[in-house]
Amino acid sequence: MDRPLLVLVLGVAEQEEERIRAAAPGADVVFAPSAADVADRLPDADVVAGKLDAAQLAAARRLRWVHSWAAGVDSALFPEMVASPVVLTCSKGNGAVPLAEHAMMLMLMLDRHAPRWLRAQESRTWDRFRHGELAGTTCGIVGMGGAGTALARRAAAFDMRVLGLRRRPELQVPDVERMYGPDEVEAFAAEADFVVVTAALTPQSRGLLGVDAFRAMKPTARYVCVSRGGIADDEALLTALREGWIAGAGLDAHAVEPLPADSPFWSLPNVIITPHNGATTAQTARRGVDVFVDNLTRFVAGEPLRNVVDKTAGY
Ligand SMILES: NC(=O)c1ccc[n+]([C@@H]2O[C@H](COP(=O)([O-])OP(=O)(O)OC[C@H]3O[C@@H](n4cnc5c(N)ncnc54)[C@H](OP(=O)(O)O)[C@@H]3O)[C@@H](O)[C@H]2O)c1
């Protein structure tokens, strides 16, 4: 090449800059908050790490590779990106540990009616009541990638029976007693005391849990979502919660974010809401940079990249 590689790195913490530069010696590495701040450099960029919209992608005529800081690339896969030959990689696995911890927290909070203690504490009330135990219950995990696998391990350590549902059920995971495919969602849902969604949002997984799945669940079962809203059909979930088809829900990811102030989910007594906050840790951000640094080294050496997104499958 007759000019140095141009790498635009968007929205990364300042302390990460040195190790990113070190991964591509001789390259022109430019750091900026967003693509709009380096619009004049886009036409010459070979690599972008961060978010691009369709107009920015069109402007980046020499672009060969985009890395997403997110694990889920549903919003990065707009039609122009799907159609373009630019390679897209993602940071999948970055939030596996905190999402699994968040799912455990939501299951424990739901099972122990923890909001009741918090409310009682506000009025200095000694409110003792009977609650559940996770041990001996069945945790049904939708999605068995980084987050699902990390959750399976933790649920098994709590002596829960673990079931999985994934797009490729032939892939087995330790701690999972039985793996189901997406066409077996009702049979899977009927077995679980907790249905926990950790899957990617894709054209195929959107609406995977609808009326039939919630109808199949036990009236004592709880629904938890830590990956993306939209995998459950919100109307079906609302009806299930209001009419007692299921006992409750813990929701970190929502179909519309921020969850609108007039959303009925806020005021349901059997729902715990967290604001897409399950993986907001320093380690999550660092692991995303780890993937990019490794891939940048590979890109410079002409080696295959990790975490390449299958644009048709959507993750
Ligand atoms: N709340 C947050 O802050 C936060 C942070 C990080 C990630 N996330 C979300 O969490 C998701 C999972 O992260 P990860 O690191 O575990 O990603 P991952 O390793 O890519 O795992 C994605 C999983 O989704 C499964 N899947 C895809 N389509 C499916 C379908 N139609 N039915 C059932 N399962 C399907 C895949 O199944 P196969 O393995 O069988 O192909 C895979 O196991 C991300 O996609 C992202 O949306 C949220």
The ligand as an SDF file (V2000), in Angstrom:
LIG
                    3D

 48 52  0  0  0  0  0  0  0  0999 V2000
  -27.6460   -5.6640   28.3400 N   0  0  0  0  0  0  0  0  0  0  0  0
  -26.4330   -5.4170   27.8860 C   0  0  0  0  0  0  0  0  0  0  0  0
  -25.8220   -4.4380   28.2850 O   0  0  0  0  0  0  0  0  0  0  0  0
  -25.7880   -6.3570   26.8950 C   0  0  0  0  0  0  0  0  0  0  0  0
  -24.3840   -6.4740   26.8680 C   0  0  0  0  0  0  0  0  0  0  0  0
  -23.8000   -7.4120   26.0170 C   0  0  0  0  0  0  0  0  0  0  0  0
  -24.6160   -8.1850   25.2040 C   0  0  0  0  0  0  0  0  0  0  0  0
  -25.9650   -8.0060   25.2320 N   0  0  0  0  0  0  0  0  0  0  0  0
  -26.8350   -8.8230   24.3740 C   0  0  0  0  0  0  0  0  0  0  0  0
  -26.6330  -10.1730   24.7460 O   0  0  0  0  0  0  0  0  0  0  0  0
  -26.5710  -10.9820   23.5700 C   0  0  0  0  0  0  0  0  0  0  0  0
  -25.7540  -12.2120   23.8670 C   0  0  0  0  0  0  0  0  0  0  0  0
  -24.4020  -11.8700   24.0910 O   0  0  0  0  0  0  0  0  0  0  0  0
  -23.3210  -13.0160   23.8790 P   0  0  0  0  0  0  0  0  0  0  0  0
  -22.0080  -12.4000   24.1500 O   0  0  0  0  0  0  0  0  0  0  0  0
  -23.7440  -14.2350   24.6100 O   0  0  0  0  0  0  0  0  0  0  0  0
  -23.5060  -13.2420   22.3000 O   0  0  0  0  0  0  0  0  0  0  0  0
  -23.2300  -14.5610   21.4300 P   0  0  0  0  0  0  0  0  0  0  0  0
  -22.0840  -15.3020   22.0250 O   0  0  0  0  0  0  0  0  0  0  0  0
  -23.1800  -14.0920   20.0250 O   0  0  0  0  0  0  0  0  0  0  0  0
  -24.5510  -15.4520   21.6290 O   0  0  0  0  0  0  0  0  0  0  0  0
  -25.7210  -15.2450   20.9220 C   0  0  0  0  0  0  0  0  0  0  0  0
  -26.6070  -16.4440   21.1150 C   0  0  0  0  0  0  0  0  0  0  0  0
  -27.8880  -16.2130   20.5050 O   0  0  0  0  0  0  0  0  0  0  0  0
  -28.3270  -17.4550   19.9850 C   0  0  0  0  0  0  0  0  0  0  0  0
  -29.3520  -17.2740   18.9730 N   0  0  0  0  0  0  0  0  0  0  0  0
  -29.2810  -16.6130   17.8090 C   0  0  0  0  0  0  0  0  0  0  0  0
  -30.4500  -16.7230   17.1220 N   0  0  0  0  0  0  0  0  0  0  0  0
  -31.2530  -17.4790   17.8910 C   0  0  0  0  0  0  0  0  0  0  0  0
  -32.5780  -17.9760   17.7330 C   0  0  0  0  0  0  0  0  0  0  0  0
  -33.3050  -17.6790   16.6630 N   0  0  0  0  0  0  0  0  0  0  0  0
  -33.0920  -18.7540   18.7110 N   0  0  0  0  0  0  0  0  0  0  0  0
  -32.3740  -19.0460   19.8150 C   0  0  0  0  0  0  0  0  0  0  0  0
  -31.1180  -18.6210   20.0220 N   0  0  0  0  0  0  0  0  0  0  0  0
  -30.5730  -17.8560   19.0620 C   0  0  0  0  0  0  0  0  0  0  0  0
  -27.0800  -18.0670   19.3940 C   0  0  0  0  0  0  0  0  0  0  0  0
  -27.3050  -19.4540   19.1750 O   0  0  0  0  0  0  0  0  0  0  0  0
  -26.1510  -20.4480   18.5810 P   0  0  0  0  0  0  0  0  0  0  0  0
  -24.9920  -20.3250   19.5330 O   0  0  0  0  0  0  0  0  0  0  0  0
  -26.8060  -21.7850   18.6050 O   0  0  0  0  0  0  0  0  0  0  0  0
  -25.8010  -19.9530   17.2190 O   0  0  0  0  0  0  0  0  0  0  0  0
  -26.0560  -17.7410   20.4600 C   0  0  0  0  0  0  0  0  0  0  0  0
  -25.9960  -18.7560   21.4230 O   0  0  0  0  0  0  0  0  0  0  0  0
  -25.9950  -10.0540   22.5030 C   0  0  0  0  0  0  0  0  0  0  0  0
  -26.4320  -10.4330   21.1990 O   0  0  0  0  0  0  0  0  0  0  0  0
  -26.5600   -8.6930   22.8940 C   0  0  0  0  0  0  0  0  0  0  0  0
  -27.7670   -8.4710   22.2010 O   0  0  0  0  0  0  0  0  0  0  0  0
  -26.5680   -7.1240   26.0650 C   0  0  0  0  0  0  0  0  0  0  0  0
  1  2  1  0
  2  3  2  0
  2  4  1  0
  4  5  1  0
  4 48  2  0
  5  6  2  0
  6  7  1  0
  7  8  2  0
  8  9  1  0
  8 48  1  0
  9 10  1  0
  9 46  1  0
 10 11  1  0
 11 12  1  0
 11 44  1  0
 12 13  1  0
 13 14  1  0
 14 15  2  0
 14 16  1  0
 14 17  1  0
 17 18  1  0
 18 19  2  0
 18 20  1  0
 18 21  1  0
 21 22  1  0
 22 23  1  0
 23 24  1  0
 23 42  1  0
 24 25  1  0
 25 26  1  0
 25 36  1  0
 26 27  1  0
 26 35  1  0
 27 28  2  0
 28 29  1  0
 29 30  1  0
 29 35  2  0
 30 31  1  0
 30 32  2  0
 32 33  1  0
 33 34  2  0
 34 35  1  0
 36 37  1  0
 36 42  1  0
 37 38  1  0
 38 39  2  0
 38 40  1  0
 38 41  1  0
 42 43  1  0
 44 45  1  0
 44 46  1  0
 46 47  1  0
M  CHG  2   8   1  16  -1
M  END
$$$$
